[in-house]
């Protein structure tokens, strides 16, 4: 997670939690003069459009007051969806045995992209089996990770 996303999470998480939702994670993407703040929320009942609107309203007001982002930005509230993003160690532990797609910030063994079975979490590393080869990917070096939806 970027430094800006971590700062945003610190500011936003108490509000989202108080509303009864779990804050899965935040993506902050700079796009020239504009940026995108994407917030992933979840709950045991799932997430509806009304949930996203309610969180958007609360978080938008809070961001206007706190003003942690320079310039213009778009705020997006999202459910995790079938290709659920993975942000925290607990997320990886929860989905051991599932297929994942991971992009590293820096190359590991000459590669930045890995897709395979999530075999486990050891210390500060995620274990992924890709083409029958086991890779240990440092959690701190993961740029983006998602579950791969199963097709039937």
PyMOL commands that set and color helices and strands:
alter all, ss='L'
color gray80, all
select helices_A, chain A and resi 3-18+49-66+89-94+139-141
alter helices_A, ss='H'
color red, helices_A
select strands_A, chain A and resi 22-31+34-42+72-79+99-108+111-122+125-130+133-138+142-147
alter strands_A, ss='S'
color yellow, strands_A
deselect
rebuild
show_as cartoon
